Amino acid sequence: MKIGLIPVNVGVPNAAGMVGLAQLAEALDFESVWTFEHAIVPNEYQSKYPYSPDGKMGVTPETNFVDPLIALTAVATQTKTIRLGTGVNILSQANPLYVAKQAASLDFISGGRFELGVGIGWLREEFQAAGTPFERRGARFDDYIQAMRKIWSGETVEHQSDFIDWTGFKSYPVPIQKPFPVVIGGTKGKAFERTARYGNGWFAPTASPDQLAPLMKQLGEACAQFDRDPAEIEVTAMWFPNREDLSDVERYRSMGVRRLVVPLPALGRGNPAENLNEFSETVLAQIR
């Protein structure tokens, strides 16, 4: 089982602390580090965060929320082996030309270690601030994924749609990894259909095997609908470990999960580096 850490870009005191945490994770043989994304945190918002009971994010507007691609570029230049992932970036509110360029560049800089996790977004107020329509964000997302893959191919790009008008250009460097891994995040709406159609992986924002089990069934059904082998899709799930009983790792494995990412807050309060060392010695040592 691959074990990752999330998020390395939120609530960090400074750049040195952020990079240092990723370097420590690499030294402790974590497989990957991941980020969250929000360009803004509104003082007040009516949108409902779909993955918490109260519909609110667990951060204040004053929380340091370092841009994921910039954070992971900083980490990439100071690490050698650990993989880098966005969990997930809000593709539908972004410019796909720049996202494609930045993602390919980060894969290039990191030597082929980047995984682009993307989702359609839920915070209407953030779309408004970005100047992007909240409506049709699903259709926009689907179109962006297909268009960005054309950029990553290295061939001359031709793509005309309701959202994009691209013709007669190339963009280099292309990603080192072939295929370049796109991870689809979420459990709502057409998330499983999108994963089956476009994803190399699925990022599941769940808190337990019990929550994940019925969703894995939905993913399997979507794969059957689009004639996709579920084994081709690398499933990444959030892991809130019970230190007294690690049997959930085997439950995740039996369901087809290949990576578990541990939220930093799940390691406890206090010094993150000390928490990470302690977790490696007392928990990871038992499952490796």
SULNOR-V132075 format. One record per pair of residues at least 12 apart in sequence whose C-alpha atoms are under 10 Angstrom apart, sorted by the first residue. I is the first residue (numbers start at 0). J is the second residue. D is the distance in whole Angstrom. If there is no record, write none. Layout:
BEGIN
i=I j=J d=D
i=I j=J d=D
END
This chain:
BEGIN
i=0 j=30 d=9
i=0 j=248 d=8
i=0 j=249 d=9
i=0 j=251 d=9
i=0 j=252 d=7
i=0 j=256 d=8
i=0 j=257 d=6
i=0 j=258 d=6
i=0 j=259 d=7
i=0 j=286 d=8
i=0 j=287 d=8
i=1 j=28 d=10
i=1 j=29 d=8
i=1 j=30 d=6
i=1 j=31 d=8
i=1 j=235 d=9
i=1 j=256 d=9
i=1 j=257 d=6
i=1 j=258 d=4
i=1 j=259 d=6
i=1 j=260 d=8
i=1 j=287 d=9
i=2 j=28 d=9
i=2 j=29 d=6
i=2 j=30 d=5
i=2 j=31 d=7
i=2 j=32 d=9
i=2 j=235 d=9
i=2 j=236 d=10
i=2 j=237 d=10
i=2 j=238 d=9
i=2 j=257 d=9
i=2 j=258 d=6
i=2 j=259 d=5
i=2 j=260 d=6
i=2 j=261 d=7
i=2 j=283 d=9
i=2 j=286 d=10
i=2 j=287 d=10
i=3 j=24 d=9
i=3 j=25 d=10
i=3 j=28 d=9
i=3 j=29 d=6
i=3 j=30 d=5
i=3 j=31 d=4
i=3 j=32 d=5
i=3 j=33 d=7
i=3 j=81 d=9
i=3 j=82 d=9
i=3 j=83 d=9
i=3 j=84 d=9
i=3 j=235 d=9
i=3 j=236 d=10
i=3 j=237 d=9
i=3 j=238 d=9
i=3 j=258 d=7
i=3 j=259 d=6
i=3 j=260 d=4
i=3 j=261 d=6
i=3 j=262 d=9
i=4 j=20 d=10
i=4 j=21 d=9
i=4 j=24 d=8
i=4 j=29 d=7
i=4 j=30 d=8
i=4 j=31 d=6
i=4 j=32 d=5
i=4 j=33 d=6
i=4 j=34 d=9
i=4 j=83 d=10
i=4 j=84 d=10
i=4 j=237 d=9
i=4 j=238 d=10
i=4 j=259 d=8
i=4 j=260 d=5
i=4 j=261 d=5
i=4 j=262 d=6
i=4 j=263 d=7
i=4 j=275 d=10
i=5 j=31 d=9
i=5 j=32 d=6
i=5 j=33 d=5
i=5 j=34 d=6
i=5 j=35 d=8
i=5 j=84 d=9
i=5 j=85 d=9
i=5 j=86 d=8
i=5 j=237 d=9
i=5 j=260 d=6
i=5 j=261 d=6
i=5 j=262 d=5
i=5 j=263 d=6
i=5 j=264 d=9
i=5 j=265 d=10
i=6 j=32 d=7
i=6 j=33 d=5
i=6 j=34 d=4
i=6 j=35 d=6
i=6 j=36 d=9
i=6 j=64 d=10
i=6 j=67 d=9
i=6 j=84 d=10
i=6 j=85 d=9
i=6 j=86 d=8
i=6 j=260 d=9
i=6 j=261 d=9
i=6 j=262 d=7
i=6 j=263 d=7
i=6 j=264 d=9
i=7 j=19 d=10
i=7 j=20 d=7
i=7 j=21 d=7
i=7 j=32 d=7
i=7 j=33 d=6
i=7 j=34 d=6
i=7 j=35 d=8
i=7 j=64 d=10
i=7 j=65 d=9
i=7 j=67 d=9
i=7 j=70 d=8
i=7 j=71 d=9
i=7 j=74 d=9
i=7 j=262 d=9
i=7 j=263 d=8
i=8 j=21 d=10
i=8 j=32 d=10
i=8 j=33 d=8
i=8 j=34 d=6
i=8 j=35 d=7
i=8 j=36 d=9
i=8 j=63 d=8
i=8 j=64 d=6
i=8 j=65 d=5
i=8 j=66 d=7
i=8 j=67 d=7
i=8 j=68 d=10
i=8 j=69 d=9
i=8 j=70 d=6
i=8 j=71 d=8
i=9 j=34 d=8
i=9 j=35 d=7
i=9 j=36 d=9
i=9 j=37 d=10
i=9 j=58 d=9
i=9 j=62 d=7
i=9 j=63 d=6
i=9 j=64 d=5
i=9 j=65 d=6
i=9 j=66 d=9
i=9 j=67 d=9
i=9 j=70 d=10
i=9 j=263 d=10
i=10 j=58 d=8
i=10 j=59 d=10
i=10 j=61 d=9
i=10 j=62 d=5
i=10 j=63 d=5
i=10 j=64 d=7
i=10 j=65 d=9
i=11 j=62 d=8
i=11 j=63 d=6
i=11 j=64 d=8
i=11 j=65 d=8
i=12 j=62 d=10
i=12 j=63 d=8
i=13 j=63 d=9
i=13 j=65 d=10
i=14 j=65 d=9
i=14 j=70 d=8
i=14 j=73 d=8
i=14 j=74 d=9
i=15 j=73 d=10
i=15 j=74 d=10
i=16 j=271 d=9
i=16 j=272 d=9
i=17 j=65 d=10
i=17 j=70 d=8
i=17 j=71 d=10
i=17 j=73 d=9
i=17 j=74 d=8
i=18 j=70 d=8
i=18 j=71 d=9
i=18 j=72 d=10
i=18 j=73 d=7
i=18 j=74 d=5
i=18 j=75 d=9
i=18 j=76 d=9
i=18 j=77 d=7
i=18 j=78 d=9
i=19 j=74 d=9
i=19 j=77 d=9
i=19 j=78 d=10
i=19 j=272 d=9
i=20 j=32 d=9
i=20 j=74 d=9
i=20 j=271 d=8
i=20 j=272 d=7
i=20 j=275 d=9
i=21 j=33 d=10
i=21 j=71 d=9
i=21 j=73 d=10
i=21 j=74 d=7
i=21 j=75 d=9
i=21 j=77 d=9
i=21 j=78 d=8
i=21 j=81 d=8
i=21 j=83 d=10
i=21 j=272 d=10
i=22 j=74 d=8
i=22 j=75 d=10
i=22 j=77 d=7
i=22 j=78 d=6
i=22 j=79 d=9
i=22 j=80 d=10
i=22 j=81 d=8
i=23 j=78 d=10
i=23 j=272 d=7
i=23 j=275 d=8
i=23 j=276 d=8
i=24 j=78 d=10
i=24 j=81 d=8
i=24 j=272 d=9
i=24 j=275 d=7
i=24 j=276 d=9
i=24 j=279 d=9
i=25 j=78 d=7
i=25 j=79 d=8
i=25 j=80 d=7
i=25 j=81 d=6
i=25 j=82 d=9
i=26 j=78 d=9
i=26 j=80 d=10
i=26 j=81 d=9
i=26 j=276 d=10
i=27 j=275 d=8
i=27 j=276 d=8
i=27 j=278 d=10
i=27 j=279 d=7
i=27 j=280 d=9
i=27 j=283 d=9
i=28 j=80 d=9
i=28 j=81 d=8
i=28 j=279 d=9
i=28 j=283 d=9
i=29 j=80 d=10
i=29 j=81 d=7
i=29 j=82 d=9
i=29 j=260 d=10
i=29 j=279 d=9
i=29 j=283 d=9
i=30 j=80 d=8
i=30 j=81 d=6
i=30 j=82 d=6
i=30 j=83 d=9
i=30 j=258 d=9
i=30 j=259 d=10
i=30 j=260 d=9
i=31 j=80 d=9
i=31 j=81 d=5
i=31 j=82 d=4
i=31 j=83 d=6
i=31 j=84 d=7
i=31 j=112 d=9
i=31 j=113 d=9
i=31 j=114 d=10
i=31 j=258 d=9
i=31 j=259 d=10
i=31 j=260 d=8
i=32 j=71 d=9
i=32 j=74 d=9
i=32 j=81 d=7
i=32 j=82 d=6
i=32 j=83 d=5
i=32 j=84 d=6
i=32 j=85 d=9
i=32 j=86 d=10
i=32 j=260 d=8
i=32 j=261 d=9
i=33 j=67 d=8
i=33 j=70 d=10
i=33 j=71 d=8
i=33 j=82 d=9
i=33 j=83 d=6
i=33 j=84 d=5
i=33 j=85 d=5
i=33 j=86 d=6
i=33 j=87 d=8
i=33 j=113 d=10
i=33 j=114 d=9
i=33 j=116 d=9
i=33 j=260 d=8
i=33 j=261 d=10
i=33 j=262 d=9
i=34 j=64 d=9
i=34 j=65 d=9
i=34 j=66 d=9
i=34 j=67 d=6
i=34 j=68 d=9
i=34 j=70 d=8
i=34 j=71 d=8
i=34 j=83 d=8
i=34 j=84 d=7
i=34 j=85 d=5
i=34 j=86 d=5
i=34 j=87 d=7
i=34 j=88 d=8
i=34 j=116 d=9
i=35 j=64 d=8
i=35 j=65 d=9
i=35 j=66 d=9
i=35 j=67 d=7
i=35 j=84 d=9
i=35 j=85 d=6
i=35 j=86 d=5
i=35 j=87 d=6
i=35 j=88 d=7
i=35 j=89 d=9
i=35 j=116 d=10
i=36 j=64 d=7
i=36 j=65 d=8
i=36 j=66 d=7
i=36 j=67 d=6
i=36 j=68 d=9
i=36 j=85 d=8
i=36 j=86 d=8
i=36 j=87 d=6
i=36 j=88 d=5
i=36 j=89 d=7
i=36 j=117 d=10
i=36 j=120 d=10
i=37 j=64 d=7
i=37 j=65 d=9
i=37 j=66 d=8
i=37 j=67 d=9
i=37 j=87 d=10
i=37 j=88 d=8
i=37 j=89 d=8
i=37 j=120 d=10
i=37 j=122 d=9
i=37 j=125 d=8
i=38 j=64 d=8
i=38 j=65 d=8
i=38 j=66 d=7
i=38 j=67 d=10
i=38 j=88 d=10
i=38 j=89 d=9
i=38 j=125 d=7
i=38 j=126 d=10
i=38 j=128 d=9
i=38 j=129 d=9
i=39 j=60 d=7
i=39 j=61 d=10
i=39 j=62 d=10
i=39 j=64 d=8
i=39 j=122 d=10
i=39 j=124 d=9
i=39 j=125 d=6
i=39 j=126 d=10
i=39 j=128 d=8
i=39 j=129 d=9
i=40 j=56 d=9
i=40 j=58 d=8
i=40 j=59 d=7
i=40 j=60 d=5
i=40 j=61 d=8
i=40 j=62 d=9
i=40 j=64 d=9
i=40 j=122 d=9
i=40 j=124 d=9
i=40 j=125 d=8
i=41 j=59 d=9
i=41 j=60 d=6
i=41 j=61 d=10
i=41 j=122 d=9
i=41 j=124 d=7
i=41 j=125 d=8
i=41 j=128 d=10
i=42 j=59 d=8
i=42 j=60 d=6
i=42 j=61 d=9
i=43 j=55 d=10
i=43 j=60 d=9
i=43 j=124 d=9
i=44 j=122 d=8
i=44 j=123 d=8
i=44 j=124 d=7
i=44 j=125 d=9
i=45 j=122 d=9
i=45 j=123 d=8
i=45 j=124 d=8
i=46 j=121 d=7
i=46 j=122 d=6
i=46 j=123 d=6
i=46 j=124 d=7
i=46 j=125 d=10
i=47 j=121 d=7
i=47 j=122 d=7
i=47 j=123 d=9
i=48 j=120 d=10
i=48 j=121 d=7
i=48 j=122 d=7
i=49 j=121 d=8
i=49 j=122 d=10
i=49 j=185 d=9
i=49 j=186 d=9
i=49 j=187 d=8
i=49 j=204 d=10
i=50 j=185 d=9
i=50 j=186 d=9
i=50 j=187 d=10
i=50 j=204 d=7
i=50 j=205 d=8
i=50 j=206 d=9
i=66 j=88 d=10
i=67 j=83 d=10
i=67 j=84 d=9
i=67 j=85 d=7
i=67 j=86 d=9
i=67 j=87 d=9
i=67 j=88 d=8
i=68 j=83 d=10
i=68 j=84 d=9
i=68 j=85 d=8
i=68 j=88 d=9
i=68 j=98 d=9
i=68 j=101 d=7
i=68 j=102 d=8
i=68 j=104 d=10
i=68 j=105 d=7
i=68 j=113 d=10
i=68 j=115 d=9
i=69 j=101 d=9
i=69 j=105 d=9
i=70 j=83 d=10
i=71 j=83 d=6
i=71 j=84 d=8
i=71 j=85 d=9
i=71 j=105 d=8
i=71 j=109 d=9
i=71 j=113 d=9
i=72 j=101 d=10
i=72 j=102 d=10
i=72 j=104 d=9
i=72 j=105 d=6
i=72 j=106 d=9
i=72 j=108 d=7
i=72 j=109 d=8
i=72 j=113 d=10
i=73 j=105 d=10
i=73 j=109 d=10
i=74 j=109 d=9
i=75 j=105 d=8
i=75 j=106 d=9
i=75 j=108 d=7
i=75 j=109 d=5
i=75 j=110 d=9
i=75 j=112 d=8
i=75 j=113 d=9
i=76 j=105 d=10
i=76 j=108 d=7
i=76 j=109 d=7
i=76 j=110 d=10
i=77 j=109 d=10
i=78 j=109 d=8
i=79 j=109 d=8
i=79 j=110 d=8
i=79 j=112 d=9
i=80 j=109 d=9
i=80 j=110 d=9
i=80 j=111 d=10
i=80 j=112 d=8
i=81 j=109 d=9
i=81 j=112 d=7
i=81 j=113 d=9
i=82 j=109 d=9
i=82 j=110 d=10
i=82 j=111 d=9
i=82 j=112 d=5
i=82 j=113 d=6
i=82 j=114 d=8
i=83 j=105 d=9
i=83 j=106 d=9
i=83 j=109 d=9
i=83 j=111 d=9
i=83 j=112 d=6
i=83 j=113 d=5
i=83 j=114 d=6
i=83 j=115 d=9
i=84 j=112 d=8
i=84 j=113 d=6
i=84 j=114 d=5
i=84 j=115 d=6
i=84 j=116 d=6
i=84 j=117 d=10
i=84 j=180 d=10
i=84 j=181 d=10
i=84 j=182 d=9
i=85 j=113 d=8
i=85 j=114 d=7
i=85 j=115 d=6
i=85 j=116 d=5
i=85 j=117 d=7
i=85 j=181 d=10
i=85 j=182 d=9
i=85 j=184 d=10
i=85 j=202 d=10
i=86 j=114 d=9
i=86 j=115 d=8
i=86 j=116 d=5
i=86 j=117 d=7
i=86 j=118 d=9
i=86 j=182 d=8
i=86 j=183 d=9
i=86 j=184 d=7
i=86 j=185 d=10
i=86 j=201 d=10
i=86 j=202 d=7
i=86 j=203 d=9
i=86 j=204 d=9
i=86 j=235 d=10
i=86 j=260 d=10
i=87 j=115 d=8
i=87 j=116 d=5
i=87 j=117 d=5
i=87 j=118 d=6
i=87 j=119 d=9
i=87 j=120 d=9
i=87 j=182 d=8
i=87 j=183 d=8
i=87 j=184 d=6
i=87 j=185 d=9
i=87 j=202 d=8
i=87 j=204 d=10
i=88 j=115 d=8
i=88 j=116 d=6
i=88 j=117 d=5
i=88 j=118 d=6
i=88 j=119 d=9
i=88 j=120 d=8
i=88 j=182 d=10
i=88 j=183 d=10
i=88 j=184 d=9
i=89 j=116 d=9
i=89 j=117 d=6
i=89 j=118 d=5
i=89 j=119 d=6
i=89 j=120 d=5
i=89 j=121 d=9
i=89 j=122 d=10
i=89 j=125 d=10
i=89 j=126 d=10
i=89 j=140 d=9
i=89 j=184 d=10
i=90 j=116 d=9
i=90 j=117 d=6
i=90 j=118 d=6
i=90 j=119 d=6
i=90 j=120 d=8
i=90 j=136 d=9
i=90 j=137 d=10
i=90 j=139 d=9
i=90 j=140 d=6
i=90 j=141 d=10
i=90 j=143 d=8
i=90 j=144 d=9
i=91 j=117 d=9
i=91 j=118 d=7
i=91 j=119 d=5
i=91 j=120 d=7
i=91 j=126 d=9
i=91 j=131 d=8
i=91 j=132 d=9
i=91 j=133 d=8
i=91 j=135 d=9
i=91 j=136 d=6
i=91 j=137 d=7
i=91 j=138 d=9
i=91 j=139 d=6
i=91 j=140 d=5
i=91 j=141 d=9
i=91 j=142 d=9
i=91 j=143 d=8
i=91 j=144 d=10
i=92 j=118 d=10
i=92 j=119 d=8
i=92 j=120 d=8
i=92 j=123 d=10
i=92 j=125 d=8
i=92 j=126 d=6
i=92 j=127 d=9
i=92 j=128 d=10
i=92 j=129 d=7
i=92 j=130 d=8
i=92 j=131 d=6
i=92 j=132 d=8
i=92 j=133 d=8
i=92 j=136 d=8
i=92 j=139 d=9
i=92 j=140 d=9
i=93 j=126 d=9
i=93 j=129 d=8
i=93 j=130 d=10
i=93 j=131 d=8
i=93 j=140 d=10
i=93 j=143 d=10
i=94 j=131 d=9
i=94 j=143 d=9
i=94 j=163 d=10
i=95 j=139 d=10
i=95 j=140 d=9
i=95 j=142 d=9
i=95 j=143 d=6
i=95 j=144 d=8
i=95 j=146 d=8
i=95 j=147 d=7
i=95 j=150 d=10
i=95 j=162 d=10
i=95 j=163 d=9
i=96 j=143 d=9
i=96 j=146 d=9
i=96 j=147 d=7
i=96 j=150 d=8
i=96 j=163 d=9
i=96 j=165 d=9
i=96 j=170 d=9
i=97 j=147 d=10
i=98 j=115 d=10
i=98 j=143 d=10
i=98 j=147 d=8
i=99 j=115 d=10
i=99 j=143 d=9
i=99 j=144 d=9
i=99 j=146 d=9
i=99 j=147 d=5
i=99 j=148 d=8
i=99 j=149 d=9
i=99 j=150 d=7
i=99 j=151 d=7
i=99 j=170 d=9
i=99 j=173 d=9
i=99 j=174 d=10
i=100 j=147 d=9
i=100 j=150 d=8
i=100 j=151 d=8
i=100 j=170 d=7
i=100 j=171 d=8
i=100 j=172 d=8
i=100 j=173 d=8
i=100 j=174 d=9
i=101 j=172 d=10
i=101 j=174 d=10
i=102 j=114 d=8
i=102 j=115 d=7
i=102 j=147 d=10
i=102 j=151 d=9
i=102 j=173 d=9
i=102 j=174 d=8
i=102 j=179 d=9
i=103 j=115 d=10
i=103 j=147 d=10
i=103 j=150 d=9
i=103 j=151 d=7
i=103 j=170 d=9
i=103 j=171 d=8
i=103 j=172 d=6
i=103 j=173 d=5
i=103 j=174 d=4
i=103 j=175 d=8
i=103 j=176 d=9
i=103 j=179 d=8
i=104 j=171 d=8
i=104 j=172 d=6
i=104 j=173 d=7
i=104 j=174 d=7
i=104 j=175 d=9
i=105 j=172 d=10
i=105 j=174 d=8
i=105 j=175 d=10
i=106 j=172 d=9
i=106 j=173 d=8
i=106 j=174 d=5
i=106 j=175 d=6
i=106 j=176 d=7
i=106 j=179 d=9
i=107 j=171 d=10
i=107 j=172 d=7
i=107 j=173 d=8
i=107 j=174 d=6
i=107 j=175 d=6
i=107 j=176 d=9
i=108 j=172 d=10
i=108 j=174 d=10
i=108 j=175 d=9
i=109 j=175 d=9
i=110 j=174 d=9
i=110 j=175 d=7
i=110 j=176 d=9
i=111 j=174 d=7
i=111 j=175 d=5
i=111 j=176 d=5
i=111 j=177 d=9
i=111 j=179 d=9
i=111 j=180 d=10
i=112 j=174 d=10
i=112 j=175 d=9
i=112 j=176 d=8
i=112 j=179 d=10
i=112 j=180 d=10
i=113 j=174 d=9
i=113 j=175 d=9
i=113 j=176 d=9
i=113 j=179 d=8
i=113 j=180 d=8
i=113 j=181 d=9
i=114 j=176 d=10
i=114 j=179 d=8
i=114 j=180 d=5
i=114 j=181 d=6
i=114 j=182 d=7
i=114 j=199 d=9
i=114 j=200 d=9
i=115 j=179 d=8
i=115 j=180 d=6
i=115 j=181 d=5
i=115 j=182 d=6
i=115 j=183 d=9
i=115 j=199 d=10
i=115 j=200 d=10
i=116 j=180 d=8
i=116 j=181 d=6
i=116 j=182 d=4
i=116 j=183 d=6
i=116 j=184 d=7
i=116 j=198 d=9
i=116 j=199 d=10
i=116 j=200 d=8
i=116 j=201 d=8
i=116 j=202 d=7
i=117 j=140 d=9
i=117 j=144 d=9
i=117 j=181 d=7
i=117 j=182 d=6
i=117 j=183 d=5
i=117 j=184 d=6
i=117 j=185 d=9
i=117 j=198 d=10
i=117 j=201 d=10
i=117 j=202 d=9
i=118 j=136 d=10
i=118 j=137 d=9
i=118 j=140 d=8
i=118 j=182 d=9
i=118 j=183 d=6
i=118 j=184 d=5
i=118 j=185 d=7
i=118 j=186 d=10
i=118 j=190 d=8
i=118 j=193 d=10
i=118 j=202 d=9
i=119 j=133 d=10
i=119 j=135 d=10
i=119 j=136 d=6
i=119 j=137 d=6
i=119 j=138 d=9
i=119 j=139 d=8
i=119 j=140 d=6
i=119 j=141 d=9
i=119 j=183 d=9
i=119 j=184 d=8
i=119 j=185 d=8
i=119 j=187 d=10
i=119 j=188 d=10
i=119 j=189 d=10
i=119 j=190 d=9
i=120 j=133 d=9
i=120 j=136 d=8
i=120 j=137 d=9
i=120 j=140 d=10
i=120 j=184 d=10
i=120 j=185 d=9
i=121 j=133 d=9
i=121 j=136 d=9
i=137 j=188 d=9
i=137 j=189 d=8
i=137 j=190 d=9
i=137 j=193 d=9
i=138 j=161 d=9
i=138 j=162 d=9
i=139 j=160 d=10
i=139 j=161 d=8
i=139 j=162 d=7
i=139 j=163 d=9
i=140 j=162 d=10
i=140 j=193 d=9
i=141 j=193 d=7
i=141 j=196 d=9
i=141 j=197 d=8
i=142 j=158 d=9
i=142 j=159 d=10
i=142 j=160 d=8
i=142 j=161 d=9
i=142 j=162 d=8
i=142 j=163 d=8
i=143 j=158 d=10
i=143 j=160 d=10
i=143 j=162 d=8
i=143 j=163 d=8
i=144 j=181 d=9
i=144 j=193 d=10
i=144 j=197 d=7
i=144 j=198 d=9
i=145 j=158 d=9
i=145 j=197 d=8
i=146 j=158 d=6
i=146 j=159 d=9
i=146 j=160 d=9
i=146 j=163 d=8
i=146 j=164 d=10
i=146 j=165 d=9
i=148 j=178 d=9
i=148 j=179 d=8
i=148 j=181 d=10
i=148 j=197 d=10
i=149 j=169 d=9
i=149 j=170 d=10
i=150 j=165 d=10
i=150 j=168 d=9
i=150 j=169 d=7
i=150 j=170 d=6
i=150 j=171 d=8
i=150 j=172 d=10
i=150 j=173 d=8
i=150 j=174 d=10
i=151 j=169 d=9
i=151 j=170 d=8
i=151 j=171 d=8
i=151 j=172 d=8
i=151 j=173 d=5
i=151 j=174 d=6
i=151 j=175 d=10
i=151 j=176 d=10
i=151 j=177 d=9
i=151 j=178 d=9
i=151 j=179 d=8
i=152 j=169 d=9
i=152 j=170 d=9
i=152 j=171 d=10
i=152 j=173 d=7
i=152 j=174 d=9
i=152 j=177 d=9
i=152 j=178 d=9
i=152 j=179 d=9
i=153 j=168 d=10
i=153 j=169 d=6
i=153 j=170 d=7
i=153 j=171 d=7
i=153 j=172 d=8
i=153 j=173 d=6
i=153 j=174 d=9
i=154 j=167 d=10
i=154 j=168 d=8
i=154 j=169 d=6
i=154 j=170 d=9
i=154 j=171 d=10
i=154 j=173 d=10
i=155 j=167 d=6
i=155 j=168 d=5
i=155 j=169 d=5
i=155 j=170 d=9
i=156 j=168 d=5
i=156 j=169 d=6
i=156 j=170 d=9
i=157 j=169 d=10
i=178 j=199 d=8
i=179 j=199 d=8
i=180 j=198 d=8
i=180 j=199 d=5
i=180 j=200 d=7
i=180 j=232 d=10
i=180 j=233 d=10
i=181 j=194 d=9
i=181 j=197 d=8
i=181 j=198 d=5
i=181 j=199 d=5
i=181 j=200 d=6
i=181 j=201 d=9
i=182 j=194 d=8
i=182 j=197 d=9
i=182 j=198 d=6
i=182 j=199 d=6
i=182 j=200 d=4
i=182 j=201 d=5
i=182 j=202 d=6
i=182 j=203 d=10
i=182 j=232 d=9
i=182 j=233 d=8
i=182 j=234 d=9
i=182 j=235 d=9
i=183 j=195 d=9
i=183 j=197 d=8
i=183 j=198 d=6
i=183 j=199 d=8
i=183 j=200 d=6
i=183 j=201 d=5
i=183 j=202 d=6
i=183 j=203 d=9
i=183 j=232 d=10
i=183 j=234 d=10
i=184 j=198 d=9
i=184 j=200 d=9
i=184 j=201 d=6
i=184 j=202 d=5
i=184 j=203 d=6
i=184 j=204 d=8
i=184 j=235 d=9
i=185 j=201 d=8
i=185 j=202 d=7
i=185 j=203 d=6
i=185 j=204 d=6
i=185 j=205 d=9
i=186 j=201 d=10
i=186 j=202 d=9
i=186 j=203 d=7
i=186 j=204 d=8
i=186 j=205 d=9
i=186 j=211 d=10
i=186 j=214 d=7
i=186 j=217 d=9
i=186 j=218 d=9
i=189 j=221 d=9
i=190 j=217 d=10
i=190 j=218 d=9
i=190 j=221 d=9
i=191 j=214 d=9
i=191 j=215 d=9
i=191 j=216 d=10
i=191 j=217 d=7
i=191 j=218 d=5
i=191 j=219 d=9
i=191 j=220 d=9
i=191 j=221 d=6
i=191 j=222 d=8
i=192 j=217 d=9
i=192 j=218 d=8
i=192 j=219 d=10
i=192 j=220 d=9
i=192 j=221 d=5
i=192 j=222 d=8
i=192 j=224 d=8
i=192 j=225 d=8
i=193 j=218 d=10
i=193 j=221 d=9
i=193 j=222 d=10
i=194 j=218 d=8
i=194 j=221 d=8
i=194 j=222 d=8
i=194 j=227 d=10
i=194 j=229 d=10
i=194 j=232 d=8
i=195 j=218 d=7
i=195 j=219 d=9
i=195 j=220 d=9
i=195 j=221 d=6
i=195 j=222 d=5
i=195 j=223 d=9
i=195 j=224 d=8
i=195 j=225 d=7
i=195 j=226 d=9
i=195 j=227 d=6
i=195 j=228 d=9
i=195 j=229 d=8
i=195 j=231 d=9
i=195 j=232 d=8
i=196 j=221 d=9
i=196 j=222 d=8
i=196 j=224 d=10
i=196 j=225 d=7
i=196 j=226 d=9
i=196 j=227 d=8
i=197 j=232 d=10
i=198 j=231 d=9
i=198 j=232 d=7
i=198 j=233 d=9
i=199 j=231 d=7
i=199 j=232 d=5
i=199 j=233 d=6
i=199 j=234 d=9
i=200 j=229 d=10
i=200 j=230 d=10
i=200 j=231 d=8
i=200 j=232 d=5
i=200 j=233 d=4
i=200 j=234 d=6
i=200 j=235 d=7
i=200 j=257 d=10
i=201 j=218 d=9
i=201 j=232 d=7
i=201 j=233 d=6
i=201 j=234 d=5
i=201 j=235 d=6
i=201 j=236 d=8
i=201 j=256 d=10
i=202 j=233 d=9
i=202 j=234 d=6
i=202 j=235 d=5
i=202 j=236 d=6
i=202 j=237 d=8
i=202 j=258 d=9
i=202 j=259 d=10
i=202 j=260 d=10
i=203 j=215 d=9
i=203 j=234 d=7
i=203 j=235 d=6
i=203 j=236 d=5
i=203 j=237 d=7
i=203 j=256 d=10
i=203 j=259 d=10
i=203 j=260 d=10
i=204 j=235 d=9
i=204 j=236 d=6
i=204 j=237 d=6
i=204 j=238 d=9
i=204 j=260 d=10
i=205 j=235 d=10
i=205 j=236 d=7
i=205 j=237 d=6
i=205 j=238 d=8
i=205 j=239 d=9
i=206 j=236 d=8
i=206 j=237 d=6
i=206 j=238 d=6
i=206 j=239 d=6
i=206 j=240 d=10
i=207 j=236 d=9
i=207 j=237 d=8
i=207 j=238 d=7
i=207 j=239 d=7
i=207 j=240 d=9
i=207 j=247 d=8
i=207 j=250 d=10
i=207 j=251 d=9
i=208 j=236 d=9
i=208 j=237 d=10
i=208 j=238 d=9
i=208 j=247 d=7
i=208 j=248 d=9
i=208 j=249 d=10
i=208 j=250 d=7
i=208 j=251 d=6
i=208 j=252 d=10
i=208 j=254 d=9
i=208 j=256 d=10
i=209 j=247 d=10
i=209 j=250 d=9
i=209 j=251 d=10
i=211 j=236 d=8
i=211 j=237 d=10
i=211 j=251 d=9
i=211 j=254 d=9
i=211 j=256 d=10
i=212 j=250 d=9
i=212 j=251 d=9
i=212 j=254 d=7
i=215 j=229 d=10
i=215 j=234 d=9
i=215 j=254 d=7
i=215 j=255 d=8
i=215 j=256 d=9
i=216 j=254 d=9
i=218 j=232 d=10
i=229 j=255 d=9
i=230 j=255 d=8
i=230 j=256 d=10
i=232 j=255 d=9
i=232 j=256 d=10
i=232 j=257 d=9
i=233 j=255 d=8
i=233 j=256 d=7
i=233 j=257 d=6
i=233 j=258 d=8
i=234 j=251 d=10
i=234 j=252 d=10
i=234 j=254 d=10
i=234 j=255 d=7
i=234 j=256 d=5
i=234 j=257 d=6
i=234 j=258 d=6
i=234 j=259 d=9
i=235 j=251 d=10
i=235 j=255 d=10
i=235 j=256 d=6
i=235 j=257 d=6
i=235 j=258 d=5
i=235 j=259 d=6
i=235 j=260 d=7
i=236 j=251 d=8
i=236 j=256 d=7
i=236 j=257 d=8
i=236 j=258 d=6
i=236 j=259 d=5
i=236 j=260 d=6
i=236 j=261 d=9
i=237 j=258 d=9
i=237 j=259 d=6
i=237 j=260 d=5
i=237 j=261 d=6
i=237 j=262 d=7
i=238 j=251 d=9
i=238 j=258 d=9
i=238 j=259 d=6
i=238 j=260 d=6
i=238 j=261 d=5
i=238 j=262 d=7
i=238 j=265 d=9
i=239 j=259 d=9
i=239 j=260 d=9
i=239 j=261 d=6
i=239 j=262 d=7
i=239 j=263 d=10
i=239 j=264 d=9
i=239 j=265 d=6
i=239 j=266 d=9
i=240 j=259 d=10
i=240 j=261 d=8
i=240 j=262 d=10
i=240 j=265 d=8
i=240 j=266 d=9
i=240 j=278 d=10
i=240 j=282 d=9
i=241 j=265 d=10
i=241 j=282 d=9
i=242 j=278 d=9
i=242 j=281 d=8
i=242 j=282 d=7
i=242 j=283 d=10
i=243 j=282 d=9
i=244 j=282 d=10
i=245 j=282 d=8
i=245 j=283 d=10
i=245 j=285 d=8
i=245 j=286 d=8
i=246 j=286 d=10
i=248 j=286 d=8
i=249 j=286 d=9
i=263 j=275 d=8
i=266 j=278 d=7
END
